[in-house]
Amino acid sequence: MTSVTSQPEPMTREELQAKLIAKAWQDESFKQELLSNPTAVVAREMGLDNIPGITIEIVEETPTTYYLVLPPKPTDDTEELSDAELESVAGGRRRSSGETILYPPRGGYC
């Protein structure tokens, strides 16, 4: 069972990160729980009982230590865009997941 009593409100990754960071900055006990049991805390904050098959790791930056997260390498299973899709993204491409990635137009912006 992966959902709590009601359907959780959809959230982007950026929205979830912002929510978790703000809460951790305001509540030291939440921060410690997030650092010690991140997958369970993130699931709870998303309104889920658990997140099967997902492991979440949290690291805390310091003023002198920064972390760079390398995402998984994209696969070549991207689909080609139709002319209409190409016009709508103007310099982007669509991944097979349907996510559109935007790039600046060649020659830059005016």
C-alpha positions in Angstrom: 0.0 0.0 0.0 1.5 3.3 -1.1 -1.0 6.0 -0.3 -2.3 7.4 2.9 -6.0 8.1 3.5 -6.4 10.8 0.8 -4.8 11.3 -2.6 -1.6 13.4 -2.2 -1.4 16.7 -4.0 1.0 16.4 -7.0 4.3 18.2 -6.5 7.3 18.8 -8.8 10.7 17.8 -7.5 11.7 21.4 -7.1 8.5 22.1 -5.0 9.2 19.1 -2.8 12.8 20.2 -2.3 11.8 23.7 -1.4 9.2 22.4 1.1 11.7 20.1 2.7 14.5 22.7 2.9 12.2 25.3 4.4 10.8 22.9 7.0 14.4 21.7 7.9 15.6 25.3 8.4 12.6 26.0 10.7 12.5 22.8 12.7 15.8 21.2 13.9 14.1 17.9 14.9 12.6 17.6 11.4 16.0 18.2 10.0 17.6 15.5 12.1 14.9 13.0 11.2 15.3 14.0 7.5 19.0 13.4 7.7 18.7 10.0 9.6 15.7 8.5 7.7 15.3 10.5 4.5 13.2 8.0 2.4 10.5 7.6 5.1 10.4 11.4 5.8 10.1 12.2 2.1 7.4 9.6 1.7 5.5 11.1 4.6 5.9 14.6 3.3 4.5 13.5 -0.1 1.5 11.9 1.7 2.6 8.3 1.1 3.2 5.4 3.5 6.4 4.5 1.6 8.2 4.8 -1.8 8.8 1.3 -3.0 12.1 0.8 -4.9 13.4 4.3 -4.2 16.3 5.2 -2.0 16.8 8.8 -1.0 20.0 10.2 0.4 20.3 13.6 2.0 23.6 15.5 2.4 24.0 18.8 4.1 26.1 21.4 2.4 28.3 23.7 4.5 29.7 27.2 3.6 32.8 25.5 2.3 31.4 22.1 0.9 29.2 21.9 -2.1 27.7 18.8 -3.7 27.1 18.2 -7.4 24.4 15.6 -8.2 24.9 13.8 -11.5 21.5 12.6 -12.9 21.2 9.3 -14.7 22.6 9.5 -18.2 19.8 10.1 -20.7 19.1 7.1 -23.0 18.8 7.4 -26.8 15.1 6.5 -26.6 14.0 10.1 -27.3 11.2 10.4 -29.8 11.3 12.9 -32.6 9.1 15.9 -32.4 6.4 16.7 -35.0 6.6 20.1 -36.7 3.9 21.4 -34.4 5.7 20.2 -31.3 9.0 21.6 -32.6 7.4 25.0 -33.1 5.9 24.9 -29.6 9.2 24.2 -27.8 11.4 26.4 -30.1 14.8 24.9 -29.5 13.9 22.0 -27.1 13.4 18.3 -27.3 11.0 15.9 -25.7 12.1 12.9 -23.8 10.2 9.7 -24.0 8.7 10.5 -20.6 7.0 13.4 -22.3 9.1 15.9 -20.4 10.1 18.9 -22.6 13.6 20.2 -22.2 14.1 23.7 -23.4 17.3 25.1 -24.9 18.1 28.7 -25.9 17.6 29.4 -29.6 20.8 29.3 -31.7 22.2 32.8 -31.8 20.8 33.5 -28.3 17.9 35.7 -27.4 17.3 39.1 -28.9 
